[in-house]
Amino acid sequence: MLELRKLVTQTEEIHIEGGRVADPPLVMHGVAAVLPNPWAGHGFVDDLRPVIMNLAPQLGAVLVPRLVEMCGGADAVEAYGKAAMVGTSGEVEHASAFIHTLRFGNVFRDAVGGTAYLSFTNTRGGPGATLS
């Protein structure tokens, strides 16, 4: 069962970029989930698949409806991406495993009718770290 510690949503409006007015403004939305790392402190884990196959679709089921709602519906989505961060007691592969599976990505693609590649970033960070 997915242990959701926190859900964070963000909306950003860009009105002027590079000295040019954006009309209408560019609106970007993000939804992030904070989860415990089931492999934290274990170092190398031989097979992440059993946990990922179970939890990745659950994570998609939490994030995607919220994001689509924030966007004003699936038809309003013009571009998309994904990101994952793991804490200092985990491996980057622990975070990336959640988002680099069709069991996660297809939840989003199916919701918005997308067929394109999901751009991504993966990183490790301590308390207060940001994704860029």
C-alpha positions as CSV (number, residue, x, y, z in Angstrom):
1,M,0.0,0.0,0.0
2,L,1.3,3.4,-0.9
3,E,2.3,5.4,2.2
4,L,1.7,9.0,1.1
5,R,3.3,11.4,3.6
6,K,2.7,14.6,1.9
7,L,1.2,15.9,-1.4
8,V,2.4,19.3,-2.7
9,T,0.8,21.3,-5.5
10,Q,2.3,24.3,-7.3
11,T,1.0,26.7,-9.9
12,E,3.3,29.1,-11.7
13,E,2.2,31.9,-14.1
14,I,4.7,33.5,-16.5
15,H,3.6,36.9,-17.8
16,I,6.9,38.1,-19.2
17,E,9.8,35.9,-20.3
18,G,13.0,37.2,-21.9
19,G,11.4,40.7,-22.2
20,R,8.4,39.4,-24.2
21,V,4.9,39.4,-22.9
22,A,3.2,36.1,-22.8
23,D,-0.4,36.6,-23.9
24,P,-2.1,34.6,-22.5
25,P,0.3,33.9,-19.6
26,L,2.0,30.5,-19.6
27,V,0.6,28.5,-16.7
28,M,2.5,25.5,-15.3
29,H,1.3,23.1,-12.7
30,G,3.1,20.6,-10.6
31,V,2.1,17.9,-8.1
32,A,4.6,16.1,-5.9
33,A,4.3,13.3,-3.5
34,V,6.5,12.6,-0.5
35,L,6.9,8.9,0.2
36,P,9.1,6.8,2.4
37,N,11.9,5.0,0.6
38,P,11.4,1.3,1.1
39,W,15.1,0.7,0.4
40,A,16.7,3.6,2.4
41,G,19.9,2.5,4.1
42,H,19.9,-0.9,2.3
43,G,22.5,0.2,-0.3
44,F,22.4,-1.9,-3.5
45,V,19.1,-3.8,-3.8
46,D,19.1,-6.6,-6.4
47,D,15.5,-6.4,-7.5
48,L,13.3,-3.2,-7.2
49,R,10.7,-4.6,-9.5
50,P,8.2,-6.2,-7.0
51,V,7.8,-3.0,-5.0
52,I,7.8,-0.8,-8.1
53,M,5.2,-2.9,-9.9
54,N,2.9,-2.5,-6.9
55,L,3.5,1.1,-5.9
56,A,4.1,3.0,-9.2
57,P,0.6,2.7,-10.5
58,Q,-0.8,3.7,-7.1
59,L,1.5,6.8,-7.2
60,G,0.2,7.6,-10.7
61,A,-3.4,7.2,-9.5
62,V,-2.8,9.8,-6.7
63,L,-0.8,12.4,-8.8
64,V,-2.5,12.3,-12.2
65,P,-6.1,13.1,-11.3
66,R,-4.9,16.0,-9.2
67,L,-2.7,17.4,-11.9
68,V,-5.3,17.0,-14.7
69,E,-7.8,18.8,-12.4
70,M,-5.3,21.7,-11.8
71,C,-4.8,22.0,-15.6
72,G,-8.5,22.3,-16.2
73,G,-8.9,19.0,-17.9
74,A,-6.8,16.7,-20.1
75,D,-7.4,18.8,-23.2
76,A,-5.6,21.7,-21.6
77,V,-2.3,19.8,-21.1
78,E,0.2,21.1,-23.7
79,A,3.4,19.6,-22.4
80,Y,4.5,17.4,-19.5
81,G,7.5,15.9,-17.6
82,K,8.4,14.1,-14.5
83,A,11.0,14.2,-11.7
84,A,12.1,12.1,-8.8
85,M,14.4,12.9,-5.8
86,V,15.7,10.4,-3.2
87,G,17.1,11.4,0.2
88,T,20.7,11.0,1.3
89,S,20.1,7.4,2.6
90,G,18.9,6.2,-0.7
91,E,20.2,5.6,-4.2
92,V,19.1,7.7,-7.2
93,E,17.9,4.5,-8.8
94,H,15.4,4.1,-5.9
95,A,13.7,7.3,-7.0
96,S,14.0,6.9,-10.7
97,A,12.5,3.4,-10.5
98,F,9.2,4.8,-9.5
99,I,8.9,7.1,-12.5
100,H,10.7,5.1,-15.2
101,T,8.2,2.4,-15.6
102,L,5.2,2.3,-17.9
103,R,3.2,1.4,-14.8
104,F,3.6,5.0,-13.8
105,G,4.1,6.9,-17.1
106,N,1.1,5.3,-18.8
107,V,-1.2,6.4,-16.1
108,F,-0.4,10.0,-17.1
109,R,-0.3,9.3,-20.9
110,D,-3.7,7.5,-20.8
111,A,-5.3,10.4,-18.8
112,V,-4.2,13.1,-21.3
113,G,-4.2,11.1,-24.5
114,G,-0.4,11.6,-24.7
115,T,1.9,9.6,-26.9
116,A,5.1,11.5,-26.4
117,Y,8.1,10.8,-24.3
118,L,8.0,12.1,-20.7
119,S,11.1,14.3,-20.1
120,F,12.6,13.7,-16.7
121,T,15.2,14.5,-14.1
122,N,16.4,12.3,-11.2
123,T,18.6,13.4,-8.3
124,R,19.6,12.9,-4.7
125,G,19.0,15.6,-2.1
126,G,19.0,16.4,1.6
127,P,16.5,18.4,3.6
128,G,15.4,21.5,1.7
129,A,16.8,20.4,-1.6
130,T,15.1,21.5,-4.8
131,L,14.5,19.9,-8.2
132,S,15.5,21.9,-11.3
